Amino acid sequence: METSLRFGADSKALRIHAKEKLPIDSKTYLQIHGELDTKFGAPTYFSAVMRHFYPNLSASLGVGLQYTKREKLRYSVRGKKSFPVTTNGLLSFNIKGRCDVDNEFKEVGALFGL
């Protein structure tokens, strides 16, 4: 388990952050992470994502949910695809995307990056 102590500029309290990756099989794992605000003694963030890797396609897909203190519950789908530029695999071009929806399945955010 990875743990860290964080102190943000927007908060006057220390936060405890923890992250764990639980293997399901050789290409799938469940990633869980959360954050606890020490000022209020309550969680400010929690996320659980099931990730699956497709090594023959150089791609991954993740589906999960997250809870934040401000935005409450939302669902997310994310993907990543790698395109090799050189034959030896030392240089590649990565495309990432993510879409978040709220508990009524209305889109609240989408990201796309290279």
Contacts in CASP RR format, 6 or more apart in sequence:
PFRMAT RR
TARGET T0000
AUTHOR 0000-0000-0000
METHOD contacts of the structure
MODEL  1
METSLRFGADSKALRIHAKEKLPIDSKTYLQIHGELDTKFGAPTYFSAVM
RHFYPNLSASLGVGLQYTKREKLRYSVRGKKSFPVTTNGLLSFNIKGRCD
VDNEFKEVGALFGL
1 18 0 8 1.000
1 19 0 8 1.000
1 20 0 8 1.000
2 18 0 8 1.000
2 19 0 8 1.000
2 20 0 8 1.000
3 16 0 8 1.000
3 17 0 8 1.000
3 18 0 8 1.000
3 19 0 8 1.000
4 16 0 8 1.000
4 17 0 8 1.000
5 14 0 8 1.000
5 15 0 8 1.000
5 16 0 8 1.000
5 17 0 8 1.000
6 14 0 8 1.000
6 15 0 8 1.000
6 16 0 8 1.000
6 17 0 8 1.000
6 35 0 8 1.000
7 13 0 8 1.000
7 14 0 8 1.000
7 15 0 8 1.000
8 15 0 8 1.000
11 37 0 8 1.000
11 39 0 8 1.000
12 39 0 8 1.000
13 37 0 8 1.000
13 38 0 8 1.000
13 39 0 8 1.000
13 40 0 8 1.000
14 38 0 8 1.000
14 39 0 8 1.000
15 35 0 8 1.000
15 36 0 8 1.000
15 37 0 8 1.000
15 38 0 8 1.000
15 44 0 8 1.000
16 35 0 8 1.000
16 36 0 8 1.000
16 38 0 8 1.000
17 33 0 8 1.000
17 34 0 8 1.000
17 35 0 8 1.000
18 33 0 8 1.000
18 34 0 8 1.000
18 35 0 8 1.000
19 31 0 8 1.000
19 32 0 8 1.000
19 33 0 8 1.000
19 34 0 8 1.000
20 31 0 8 1.000
20 32 0 8 1.000
20 33 0 8 1.000
21 29 0 8 1.000
21 30 0 8 1.000
21 31 0 8 1.000
22 29 0 8 1.000
22 30 0 8 1.000
22 31 0 8 1.000
22 32 0 8 1.000
23 29 0 8 1.000
24 30 0 8 1.000
24 50 0 8 1.000
27 52 0 8 1.000
27 53 0 8 1.000
27 54 0 8 1.000
27 55 0 8 1.000
28 50 0 8 1.000
28 51 0 8 1.000
28 52 0 8 1.000
28 53 0 8 1.000
29 50 0 8 1.000
29 51 0 8 1.000
30 48 0 8 1.000
30 49 0 8 1.000
30 50 0 8 1.000
30 51 0 8 1.000
31 47 0 8 1.000
31 48 0 8 1.000
31 49 0 8 1.000
31 50 0 8 1.000
31 51 0 8 1.000
32 47 0 8 1.000
32 48 0 8 1.000
32 49 0 8 1.000
33 45 0 8 1.000
33 46 0 8 1.000
33 47 0 8 1.000
34 43 0 8 1.000
34 45 0 8 1.000
34 46 0 8 1.000
34 47 0 8 1.000
35 43 0 8 1.000
35 44 0 8 1.000
35 45 0 8 1.000
35 46 0 8 1.000
36 42 0 8 1.000
36 43 0 8 1.000
36 44 0 8 1.000
37 43 0 8 1.000
37 44 0 8 1.000
37 69 0 8 1.000
42 69 0 8 1.000
43 67 0 8 1.000
43 69 0 8 1.000
44 68 0 8 1.000
44 69 0 8 1.000
45 66 0 8 1.000
45 67 0 8 1.000
45 68 0 8 1.000
45 69 0 8 1.000
46 66 0 8 1.000
46 67 0 8 1.000
47 64 0 8 1.000
47 65 0 8 1.000
47 66 0 8 1.000
47 67 0 8 1.000
48 64 0 8 1.000
48 65 0 8 1.000
48 66 0 8 1.000
49 62 0 8 1.000
49 63 0 8 1.000
49 64 0 8 1.000
49 76 0 8 1.000
49 78 0 8 1.000
50 62 0 8 1.000
50 63 0 8 1.000
50 64 0 8 1.000
51 60 0 8 1.000
51 61 0 8 1.000
51 62 0 8 1.000
52 60 0 8 1.000
52 61 0 8 1.000
52 62 0 8 1.000
53 59 0 8 1.000
53 60 0 8 1.000
54 60 0 8 1.000
54 61 0 8 1.000
57 81 0 8 1.000
58 81 0 8 1.000
58 82 0 8 1.000
58 83 0 8 1.000
58 84 0 8 1.000
58 92 0 8 1.000
59 79 0 8 1.000
59 80 0 8 1.000
59 81 0 8 1.000
59 82 0 8 1.000
60 79 0 8 1.000
60 80 0 8 1.000
61 77 0 8 1.000
61 78 0 8 1.000
61 79 0 8 1.000
62 76 0 8 1.000
62 77 0 8 1.000
62 78 0 8 1.000
62 79 0 8 1.000
63 75 0 8 1.000
63 76 0 8 1.000
63 77 0 8 1.000
64 75 0 8 1.000
64 76 0 8 1.000
64 77 0 8 1.000
65 73 0 8 1.000
65 74 0 8 1.000
65 75 0 8 1.000
65 76 0 8 1.000
66 73 0 8 1.000
66 74 0 8 1.000
66 76 0 8 1.000
67 73 0 8 1.000
67 74 0 8 1.000
68 74 0 8 1.000
71 102 0 8 1.000
71 108 0 8 1.000
72 102 0 8 1.000
72 103 0 8 1.000
73 102 0 8 1.000
73 103 0 8 1.000
74 100 0 8 1.000
74 101 0 8 1.000
74 102 0 8 1.000
74 103 0 8 1.000
74 108 0 8 1.000
75 100 0 8 1.000
75 101 0 8 1.000
75 102 0 8 1.000
75 103 0 8 1.000
75 105 0 8 1.000
76 98 0 8 1.000
76 99 0 8 1.000
76 100 0 8 1.000
76 101 0 8 1.000
77 98 0 8 1.000
77 99 0 8 1.000
78 96 0 8 1.000
78 97 0 8 1.000
78 98 0 8 1.000
78 99 0 8 1.000
79 96 0 8 1.000
79 97 0 8 1.000
79 98 0 8 1.000
80 94 0 8 1.000
80 95 0 8 1.000
80 96 0 8 1.000
80 97 0 8 1.000
81 94 0 8 1.000
81 95 0 8 1.000
82 92 0 8 1.000
82 93 0 8 1.000
82 94 0 8 1.000
82 95 0 8 1.000
83 92 0 8 1.000
83 93 0 8 1.000
83 94 0 8 1.000
83 95 0 8 1.000
84 91 0 8 1.000
84 92 0 8 1.000
84 93 0 8 1.000
85 91 0 8 1.000
85 92 0 8 1.000
85 93 0 8 1.000
93 114 0 8 1.000
94 114 0 8 1.000
95 112 0 8 1.000
95 113 0 8 1.000
95 114 0 8 1.000
96 111 0 8 1.000
96 112 0 8 1.000
96 113 0 8 1.000
96 114 0 8 1.000
97 110 0 8 1.000
97 111 0 8 1.000
97 112 0 8 1.000
97 113 0 8 1.000
98 110 0 8 1.000
98 111 0 8 1.000
98 112 0 8 1.000
99 107 0 8 1.000
99 109 0 8 1.000
99 110 0 8 1.000
100 107 0 8 1.000
100 108 0 8 1.000
100 109 0 8 1.000
100 110 0 8 1.000
101 107 0 8 1.000
101 108 0 8 1.000
102 108 0 8 1.000
END
